[in-house]
Amino acid sequence: VVYKCRNYPEGGYCNAGPNFAPGSTNSAMGWIKVGSCDGTIAPTASPVAPTASQFEGKGCPQAYAVGGDYSAGDKVEYKGRVYECKQWPYSGFCGQANYEPGTTYGNMGWNPLGWCDGTIKPTAAPTINPNAPGCPPVYDPSVVYQSGMNVEKDNVVYKCRNYPEGGYCNAGPNFAPGSTNSAMGWIKVGSCDGTIAPTASPVHAGTDSGGCNHPYRESDLATYKAGVRVESNGFIFECVSDIHASKYCSQLAYAPGGMYWSMGWKKIGWCDGTLAPTKSPSATPSLAPSAS
């Protein structure tokens, strides 16, 4: 019987051992039964060793290291071959154990480019700008981060990625800056030293009539659409205008102030007090019917 290895990600089961071998109980997890066959196929020509002209005479990039902080596009050398870290979200596998280049699950995060030999000529030493600003606030897992916000961890500056990757900035310690999965939500900007001058106090964003908008309530979820403003813990939040992201506003898991609020809401500012009540409607009697 002929079996064909499935495409990614199911294809990972093709190398998962005898319990997932063709014809086994779990065969269908990684293999497609194509049909029956008889005899043998004529052998093909001897395989040609792959080349990598792009590295010819340039040597090998740095050797791969488990746990390294790899980002999309990074190149490494592993057992004489060159591999490139895939684009997000697969780049999150590049620094993890059991996903080393060339191994069973290495193709989850790495693309093979070819062979290499020797070393690459070192680049010039990085320059330090003496007028560079200090460090942004230290990363705090209790803070809810939005796309574009900068933090400092071990004298390194990280920037929260744009939506949707920015959702990982609030996904817990396994995705914190400098962690194994850091690149899923954070961009490493560079080193820093000292502190940044404080910014102005946050803007008071009360409504034109003063006070806060209506408080966020679970019972009102169905009414939260693009442009709607609510109050939560003394802050005003507005549902984003994006037609897709605004759908998160009507889901409790993305409530303002929660772990994933920035997926659908943007923080406008702080507020205090309540809105002034509107006037009571006045009864305006209609004209008495006239005889025609």
C-alpha positions as CSV (number, residue, x, y, z in Angstrom):
1,V,0.0,0.0,0.0
2,V,1.3,3.5,-0.9
3,Y,1.1,6.2,1.8
4,K,1.8,9.9,1.3
5,C,3.1,12.1,4.1
6,R,0.7,14.9,4.9
7,N,1.5,18.6,4.6
8,Y,2.5,20.7,7.6
9,P,1.6,20.6,10.4
10,E,0.2,17.1,10.2
11,G,3.4,16.0,8.4
12,G,5.2,16.2,11.7
13,Y,3.7,12.9,12.7
14,C,5.5,11.1,9.8
15,N,8.6,11.1,11.9
16,A,6.9,10.5,15.3
17,G,7.9,6.9,15.7
18,P,6.3,3.4,15.2
19,N,3.0,4.4,16.8
20,F,2.4,6.7,13.9
21,A,4.0,4.6,11.1
22,P,2.0,3.9,7.9
23,G,-0.6,1.2,8.6
24,S,-0.5,1.7,12.4
25,T,-3.5,2.7,14.5
26,N,-2.5,6.3,14.3
27,S,-1.4,6.2,10.7
28,A,-4.0,8.7,9.5
29,M,-2.5,11.4,11.8
30,G,0.4,11.9,9.4
31,W,-0.1,9.7,6.4
32,I,-2.7,9.6,3.5
33,K,-3.4,6.1,2.0
34,V,-2.9,6.6,-1.7
35,G,-3.6,3.1,-3.0
36,S,-2.1,-0.3,-3.7
37,C,1.0,-1.0,-5.7
38,D,3.1,-3.9,-7.1
39,G,6.8,-4.3,-7.9
40,T,9.4,-1.7,-7.5
41,I,10.1,1.7,-9.0
42,A,13.2,2.1,-11.1
43,P,15.9,3.9,-9.0
44,T,16.5,7.5,-9.7
45,A,19.9,9.0,-10.4
46,S,22.2,9.4,-7.4
47,P,21.3,12.5,-5.4
48,V,23.3,15.6,-6.0
49,A,24.7,17.3,-2.9
50,P,22.9,20.6,-2.3
51,T,24.9,23.7,-2.8
52,A,24.5,27.2,-1.4
53,S,26.1,29.6,-3.8
54,Q,24.9,32.5,-1.6
55,F,27.4,31.3,1.1
56,E,30.2,30.3,-1.2
57,G,33.4,32.0,0.0
58,K,31.5,33.7,2.8
59,G,31.7,31.0,5.4
60,C,29.1,29.8,7.9
61,P,26.9,32.0,10.2
62,Q,27.1,31.5,13.9
63,A,26.4,28.0,15.3
64,Y,22.9,27.3,16.5
65,A,22.4,27.4,20.3
66,V,19.4,25.9,22.1
67,G,17.5,28.7,23.9
68,G,19.0,31.4,21.7
69,D,16.9,34.5,21.1
70,Y,16.2,34.0,17.4
71,S,13.9,36.1,15.3
72,A,12.5,35.7,11.8
73,G,15.3,35.8,9.2
74,D,18.1,34.9,11.5
75,K,20.6,32.4,10.0
76,V,22.5,29.8,11.9
77,E,24.9,26.9,11.2
78,Y,24.1,23.4,12.4
79,K,26.3,20.4,11.5
80,G,27.7,22.1,8.4
81,R,24.4,23.4,7.0
82,V,22.8,26.8,7.0
83,Y,19.2,27.3,8.3
84,E,17.0,30.4,8.3
85,C,14.4,31.1,11.0
86,K,10.9,31.2,9.5
87,Q,8.6,34.2,9.7
88,W,6.2,34.7,12.6
89,P,4.4,32.8,14.1
90,Y,6.8,29.9,13.3
91,S,9.8,31.9,14.5
92,G,8.7,31.2,18.0
93,F,10.0,27.6,17.6
94,C,13.5,28.7,16.6
95,G,15.0,28.9,20.1
96,Q,13.2,26.0,21.7
97,A,14.7,22.6,22.6
98,N,13.4,19.7,20.4
99,Y,13.1,22.1,17.4
100,E,16.8,22.2,16.5
101,P,17.5,22.7,12.8
102,G,17.6,19.5,10.8
103,T,15.9,17.4,13.5
104,T,12.5,15.7,13.4
105,Y,10.6,18.9,14.3
106,G,13.2,21.4,13.1
107,N,11.1,22.3,10.0
108,M,8.5,23.8,12.3
109,G,10.8,26.9,12.7
110,W,13.7,26.5,10.3
111,N,14.2,26.6,6.5
112,P,17.3,24.8,5.2
113,L,19.4,26.9,2.8
114,G,22.3,24.7,2.0
115,W,25.9,23.8,3.0
116,C,28.6,26.1,4.3
117,D,32.3,26.0,5.2
118,G,34.5,28.2,7.4
119,T,33.3,31.3,9.1
120,I,31.8,34.7,8.1
121,K,33.9,37.8,8.3
122,P,33.0,39.6,11.5
123,T,31.1,42.8,11.2
124,A,32.2,46.1,12.7
125,A,31.8,46.6,16.4
126,P,28.5,48.3,17.3
127,T,28.6,52.0,18.1
128,I,27.1,53.5,21.2
129,N,25.2,56.8,20.9
130,P,26.3,58.9,24.0
131,N,23.1,61.0,23.5
132,A,20.8,58.0,23.5
133,P,17.9,58.2,26.0
134,G,17.8,56.1,29.1
135,C,15.7,53.0,29.7
136,P,11.9,52.8,29.5
137,P,10.0,51.4,32.5
138,V,11.1,47.9,33.7
139,Y,8.8,45.1,32.5
140,D,6.1,44.4,35.0
141,P,3.9,41.3,34.4
142,S,1.0,43.0,36.3
143,V,0.8,45.8,33.7
144,V,-1.4,45.4,30.6
145,Y,0.7,46.4,27.6
146,Q,-0.5,47.8,24.3
147,S,1.1,47.6,20.8
148,G,4.0,50.0,20.5
149,M,4.8,50.2,24.2
150,N,8.5,49.9,25.3
151,V,9.9,48.1,28.3
152,E,13.3,47.3,29.8
153,K,14.5,43.9,30.9
154,D,18.1,43.3,31.9
155,N,19.2,46.6,30.2
156,V,17.6,45.6,26.9
157,V,14.7,47.5,25.4
158,Y,11.7,45.5,24.0
159,K,8.8,46.9,22.0
160,C,5.4,45.3,22.0
161,R,4.4,44.1,18.5
162,N,1.4,45.3,16.6
163,Y,-1.9,43.5,16.5
164,P,-2.4,40.5,16.5
165,E,1.1,39.5,17.7
166,G,0.8,42.2,20.4
167,G,-1.6,40.0,22.3
168,Y,1.3,37.9,23.4
169,C,2.7,40.9,25.4
170,N,0.1,40.1,28.1
171,A,0.2,36.3,27.8
172,G,2.2,35.6,30.9
173,P,5.8,34.8,31.9
174,N,6.3,32.2,29.1
175,F,6.1,35.1,26.6
176,A,7.8,37.8,28.7
177,P,10.7,39.9,27.2
178,G,13.9,37.8,27.1
179,S,12.0,34.5,27.6
180,T,12.2,31.6,25.1
181,N,9.0,32.8,23.4
182,S,9.8,36.5,23.7
183,A,9.9,37.1,19.9
184,M,6.2,36.0,19.6
185,G,5.1,39.3,21.1
186,W,8.2,41.5,21.6
187,I,10.7,43.1,19.3
188,K,14.2,43.5,20.7
189,V,15.1,47.2,20.1
190,G,18.6,47.4,21.7
191,S,20.4,48.1,24.9
192,C,19.8,51.1,27.2
193,D,21.2,52.7,30.3
194,G,19.8,55.0,32.9
195,T,16.2,56.3,32.9
196,I,14.1,58.3,30.5
197,A,12.8,61.7,31.6
198,P,9.2,61.3,32.8
199,T,6.4,62.2,30.4
200,A,3.5,64.5,31.2
201,S,0.7,63.3,33.4
202,P,-2.0,61.3,31.7
203,V,-4.7,63.2,30.0
204,H,-8.1,63.6,31.6
205,A,-10.5,62.2,29.1
206,G,-13.9,62.8,30.6
207,T,-16.8,63.5,28.3
208,D,-17.8,67.0,27.1
209,S,-20.4,67.2,29.8
210,G,-17.9,66.0,32.5
211,G,-17.6,62.6,34.3
212,C,-17.0,59.1,33.0
213,N,-18.8,57.1,30.4
214,H,-21.2,54.3,31.3
215,P,-19.4,51.5,33.2
216,Y,-18.5,48.3,31.4
217,R,-21.0,45.6,32.1
218,E,-21.2,42.0,31.1
219,S,-25.0,42.4,30.5
220,D,-24.2,45.0,27.8
221,L,-21.8,42.9,25.8
222,A,-24.1,42.8,22.8
223,T,-24.1,46.6,22.5
224,Y,-20.3,47.1,22.4
225,K,-19.4,47.9,18.8
226,A,-16.8,50.1,17.1
227,G,-16.6,53.6,18.6
228,V,-18.5,52.8,21.8
229,R,-16.8,54.1,25.0
230,V,-17.1,52.6,28.5
231,E,-15.5,53.2,31.9
232,S,-13.5,50.6,33.8
233,N,-11.5,51.2,37.0
234,G,-11.5,54.9,36.4
235,F,-10.3,54.8,32.8
236,I,-12.2,55.3,29.5
237,F,-11.9,52.7,26.9
238,E,-13.1,52.9,23.3
239,C,-13.9,50.0,21.0
240,V,-11.5,50.1,18.0
241,S,-12.8,50.9,14.6
242,D,-11.2,47.9,12.8
243,I,-14.1,45.8,11.5
244,H,-12.4,42.6,12.7
245,A,-10.8,43.7,15.9
246,S,-13.9,45.4,17.1
247,K,-15.7,42.1,17.4
248,Y,-13.5,41.4,20.5
249,C,-15.4,44.2,22.3
250,S,-18.5,42.0,22.7
251,Q,-16.5,39.1,24.2
252,L,-16.0,39.0,28.0
253,A,-12.5,37.4,27.7
254,Y,-11.3,40.7,26.1
255,A,-12.9,43.1,28.7
256,P,-11.1,46.4,29.4
257,G,-8.4,46.0,32.0
258,G,-8.2,42.3,31.5
259,M,-5.3,40.3,30.0
260,Y,-6.3,40.6,26.4
261,W,-8.2,44.0,26.4
262,S,-5.9,45.6,23.8
263,M,-7.1,43.2,21.2
264,G,-10.3,45.1,20.8
265,W,-10.1,48.3,23.0
266,K,-7.9,51.3,23.2
267,K,-7.4,53.3,26.4
268,I,-8.4,56.9,26.0
269,G,-7.5,58.3,29.4
270,W,-8.7,58.6,33.0
271,C,-12.0,60.1,34.2
272,D,-13.8,60.8,37.4
273,G,-17.4,61.4,38.4
274,T,-20.5,60.6,36.4
275,L,-22.2,62.0,33.4
276,A,-24.8,64.7,33.9
277,P,-28.2,63.2,33.6
278,T,-30.2,64.1,30.5
279,K,-33.4,66.1,30.9
280,S,-36.6,64.3,31.6
281,P,-38.7,64.0,28.5
282,S,-41.6,66.5,28.4
283,A,-45.0,65.4,27.4
284,T,-46.2,67.3,24.4
285,P,-49.8,66.5,23.8
286,S,-50.9,66.2,20.2
287,L,-53.5,68.5,18.7
288,A,-57.0,67.5,19.2
289,P,-58.5,65.9,16.1
290,S,-60.5,68.3,14.1
291,A,-63.7,67.5,12.3
292,S,-63.1,67.6,8.6
